[in-house]
């Protein structure tokens, strides 16, 4: 008589910690943007793709703007970490620091891929999100001002120049991410832009 094979009891699903669940939701959000575009990223869609109940998503991100802000914050944190590490390993010269800024900015956008331009475009769509972006940009520009000011003839770098540098960094990085120019061309052009910007600060 052949005995039937014993069927093992299903193991209970491991409950994720709050931190791990948030990490999962952010990862899935990036995936949705990558595959479907930023406009497709809604909280219900995120719940569906993450295979969780909607209240779970709303518990972490009360609104879509809050989710987009979290994605941008993650991008900014990674960019800052890349730049800080590169500065620690660089020489205290203007060309070295200018190349660190240029390379770190472009590399971070390329690492995130085509998703981050969509997120940044979405940030501009509401005053709340636009302020989030401006706040992080202000921190980035002050970091650049501190690092570049010792090499400027006037001993400081004007805010107008830093804004121009930031605009160039964003445009060149997005062009590299979309394949319109090469990453090397983006970095070289941004490097030259930074050098010229510092040299113009004569008073």
C-alpha positions as CSV (number, residue, x, y, z in Angstrom):
1,X,0.0,0.0,0.0
2,X,1.5,3.3,-1.1
3,X,1.3,6.0,1.5
4,X,0.5,9.5,0.4
5,X,3.2,12.0,0.7
6,X,2.8,14.4,3.6
7,X,2.0,17.9,2.5
8,X,4.0,20.4,4.6
9,X,2.0,23.1,6.3
10,X,2.4,26.5,4.6
11,X,4.8,28.8,6.5
12,X,3.4,32.0,7.8
13,X,4.5,35.1,5.9
14,X,7.1,37.1,7.7
15,X,5.8,40.4,8.8
16,X,8.1,43.2,7.6
17,X,9.3,45.8,10.1
18,X,8.1,49.3,9.4
19,X,11.5,50.3,8.1
20,X,11.7,47.3,5.8
21,X,8.1,47.9,4.5
22,X,9.0,51.5,3.7
23,X,12.1,50.4,1.9
24,X,10.0,47.9,-0.1
25,X,7.4,50.6,-1.0
26,X,10.1,53.0,-2.2
27,X,11.8,50.3,-4.3
28,X,8.4,49.4,-5.9
29,X,7.7,53.1,-6.5
30,X,10.9,53.5,-8.5
31,X,10.0,50.4,-10.4
32,X,6.6,51.8,-11.3
33,X,8.2,55.0,-12.6
34,X,10.8,53.1,-14.5
35,X,8.3,50.8,-16.3
36,X,5.2,53.1,-16.5
37,X,6.3,56.7,-16.0
38,X,5.8,59.1,-13.2
39,X,2.2,59.8,-14.0
40,X,1.3,56.2,-13.3
41,X,2.6,56.4,-9.8
42,X,-0.4,56.7,-7.5
43,X,-0.8,55.4,-4.0
44,X,-3.4,52.8,-5.1
45,X,-1.1,51.7,-7.9
46,X,1.8,51.4,-5.5
47,X,-0.3,49.2,-3.2
48,X,-1.3,47.0,-6.1
49,X,2.3,46.5,-7.3
50,X,3.6,46.0,-3.8
51,X,0.8,43.5,-3.1
52,X,-0.3,45.2,0.1
53,X,-3.5,46.7,1.2
54,X,-4.0,50.4,0.5
55,X,-4.0,51.4,4.2
56,X,-0.5,50.1,4.4
57,X,0.7,52.5,1.8
58,X,-1.3,55.4,3.2
59,X,0.3,54.7,6.6
60,X,3.7,55.4,5.2
61,X,2.8,58.1,2.6
62,X,-0.3,60.0,3.4
63,X,-0.4,61.7,-0.1
64,X,1.2,61.3,-3.5
65,X,3.3,64.4,-3.0
66,X,4.6,62.9,0.2
67,X,5.7,59.8,-1.7
68,X,7.4,61.9,-4.4
69,X,9.1,64.0,-1.8
70,X,10.5,60.8,-0.2
71,X,11.8,59.6,-3.6
72,X,13.6,62.9,-4.2
73,X,15.0,62.9,-0.6
74,X,16.5,59.5,-1.3
75,X,18.0,60.7,-4.5
76,X,19.5,63.8,-2.8
77,X,20.9,61.7,0.2
78,X,22.6,59.4,-2.3
79,X,24.0,62.3,-4.3
80,X,25.3,64.0,-1.1
81,X,27.0,60.7,0.0
82,X,28.7,60.3,-3.4
83,X,29.9,63.9,-3.4
84,X,31.2,63.8,0.2
85,X,33.2,60.6,-0.4
86,X,34.7,62.0,-3.6
87,X,35.7,65.2,-1.9
88,X,37.4,63.3,0.9
89,X,39.6,61.6,-1.8
90,X,40.2,64.7,-3.9
91,X,43.0,67.2,-4.0
92,X,42.4,70.7,-2.5
93,X,42.5,72.4,-5.9
94,X,39.9,74.1,-8.0
95,X,40.1,71.7,-11.0
96,X,39.8,68.7,-8.6
97,X,36.8,70.1,-6.7
98,X,35.1,71.3,-9.9
99,X,35.4,67.8,-11.3
100,X,34.1,66.2,-8.1
101,X,31.0,68.3,-8.3
102,X,30.5,67.6,-12.1
103,X,31.1,63.9,-11.9
104,X,29.1,63.3,-8.7
105,X,26.1,65.1,-10.0
106,X,26.1,63.4,-13.4
107,X,26.9,60.0,-12.0
108,X,24.1,60.1,-9.4
109,X,21.5,61.0,-12.1
110,X,22.8,58.2,-14.3
111,X,22.7,55.7,-11.4
112,X,19.0,56.5,-10.8
113,X,18.3,56.3,-14.5
114,X,15.5,58.0,-16.4
115,X,13.2,57.9,-13.3
116,X,14.7,60.9,-11.5
117,X,13.9,63.4,-14.3
118,X,10.3,62.4,-14.1
119,X,10.2,62.8,-10.3
120,X,11.9,66.2,-10.5
121,X,9.4,67.3,-13.2
122,X,6.5,66.2,-10.9
123,X,8.0,68.2,-8.0
124,X,7.6,71.3,-10.1
125,X,3.9,70.6,-10.4
126,X,2.9,71.7,-6.9
127,X,4.1,74.5,-4.6
128,X,4.6,72.0,-1.8
129,X,6.9,69.8,-3.8
130,X,8.6,72.7,-5.5
131,X,9.6,74.0,-2.0
132,X,11.0,70.6,-1.1
133,X,13.2,70.7,-4.2
134,X,14.3,74.3,-3.5
135,X,15.3,73.4,0.1
136,X,17.5,70.6,-1.0
137,X,19.0,72.6,-3.8
138,X,19.8,75.4,-1.4
139,X,21.8,73.0,0.8
140,X,23.6,71.7,-2.3
141,X,24.5,75.2,-3.5
142,X,25.8,76.2,-0.1
143,X,28.0,73.1,0.0
144,X,29.4,74.1,-3.4
145,X,29.9,77.7,-2.4
146,X,31.9,76.6,0.7
147,X,34.1,74.3,-1.4
148,X,34.7,76.7,-4.3
149,X,34.9,80.1,-2.6
150,X,38.6,79.8,-1.6
151,X,39.5,79.7,-5.3
152,X,37.3,82.7,-6.4
153,X,39.1,86.0,-6.8
154,X,36.6,87.7,-4.6
155,X,36.8,85.0,-1.9
156,X,33.1,84.0,-2.4
157,X,30.8,82.7,-5.1
158,X,27.6,84.6,-6.0
159,X,24.3,82.9,-5.7
160,X,23.4,83.8,-9.3
161,X,26.4,81.8,-10.5
162,X,25.5,78.9,-8.3
163,X,22.0,78.9,-9.7
164,X,23.4,78.9,-13.3
165,X,25.7,76.0,-12.4
166,X,22.8,74.1,-10.9
167,X,20.6,74.6,-14.0
168,X,23.5,73.4,-16.2
169,X,24.1,70.4,-14.0
170,X,20.4,69.4,-14.2
171,X,20.1,69.9,-17.9
172,X,23.4,68.1,-18.8
173,X,22.7,65.2,-16.5
174,X,19.2,64.7,-17.9
175,X,20.6,64.9,-21.4
176,X,23.1,62.2,-20.5
177,X,20.4,60.0,-18.9
178,X,18.3,60.2,-22.0
179,X,21.2,59.4,-24.3
180,X,21.3,62.8,-26.1
181,X,24.9,63.3,-25.0
182,X,27.5,61.1,-23.5
183,X,28.2,61.1,-19.8
184,X,31.8,62.2,-20.5
185,X,30.5,65.2,-22.5
186,X,28.1,66.1,-19.7
187,X,30.8,66.0,-17.1
188,X,33.3,67.9,-19.2
189,X,30.8,70.7,-20.0
190,X,29.7,71.0,-16.4
191,X,33.4,71.1,-15.3
192,X,34.1,74.0,-17.6
193,X,31.0,75.8,-16.5
194,X,32.1,75.6,-12.9
195,X,35.6,76.8,-13.6
196,X,34.2,79.8,-15.6
197,X,31.6,80.5,-12.9
198,X,34.3,80.7,-10.2
199,X,36.6,82.9,-12.3
200,X,33.8,85.4,-12.8
201,X,33.6,86.2,-9.1
202,X,36.0,89.0,-9.1
203,X,34.3,91.3,-6.6
